[in-house]
């Protein structure tokens, strides 16, 4: 199985901050990488697919980059709704695997 | 806008079979893959597997021996069965659609608790 490792596990930030979360794959996955946001007690929502494509309706402050084994999710200016858990997912090969999640918490 | 609505038993005893169904509204089963994902309380997400509108499946090898996924095109529904459950199978279970890339639409989630 491809292991997906997110860093950091927790990031403390304030409204307006720029936040970057990294996801590393144990082997190359081209651009088959998606990002999801999960607010507490809620269903995950897709933010980014194919490493850098913004899902419909997702604010432009979210962006994704990377290919191969290293990927980033960047929030350019953190908003109150963005305090949540973020998950990456590789769908390059079965079984699809998620990262362990990154919590974005209020500083 | 496609909507997924899921249901199933929320409390099981060890060794019983988990059974969940997900109905698709506003779209067809055909032409897509439909996945099940689970999340143990306080933990990360785990992909269980997927089924397409024709009934072809891909399962996570870690669960393959216990998982069965199927579709009912007449009802526009797809289902998950997980046999011989244990406390380790206690989790929120989600259904979701795969369209071009995974999981653009999700069901509301079902908490399944396994306890004697």
Contacts between the chains, C-beta under 8 A, distances in Angstrom:
chain1	res1	chain2	res2	distance
A	1	B	61	8.0
A	32	B	101	8.0
A	34	B	101	5.7
A	34	B	102	5.7
A	34	B	103	7.0
A	36	B	45	7.8
A	36	B	103	7.1
A	43	B	94	6.6
A	43	B	106	4.8
A	43	B	107	7.5
A	43	B	108	6.3
A	43	B	109	5.6
A	44	B	45	7.0
A	44	B	94	7.5
A	44	B	103	7.4
A	44	B	106	6.4
A	45	B	106	7.5
A	46	B	101	7.9
A	46	B	102	7.7
A	46	B	103	5.6
A	46	B	104	5.5
A	49	B	100	7.3
A	49	B	101	3.6
A	49	B	102	7.5
A	49	B	104	7.8
A	50	B	101	5.9
A	53	B	101	7.9
A	55	B	104	6.8
A	87	B	44	6.8
A	87	B	45	5.7
A	89	B	45	7.5
A	89	B	47	7.7
A	89	B	102	6.2
A	89	B	103	7.5
A	91	B	101	6.8
A	91	B	102	5.1
A	94	B	58	5.5
A	94	B	60	7.7
A	95	B	47	5.9
A	95	B	59	8.0
A	95	B	60	4.2
A	95	B	61	6.2
A	95	B	62	7.2
A	96	B	47	4.3
A	96	B	102	6.7
A	97	B	47	6.9
A	98	B	44	5.5
A	98	B	45	4.3
A	98	B	46	7.0
A	98	B	47	7.1
A	99	B	44	7.1
A	100	B	44	4.8
A	101	B	44	5.1
A	101	B	45	7.7
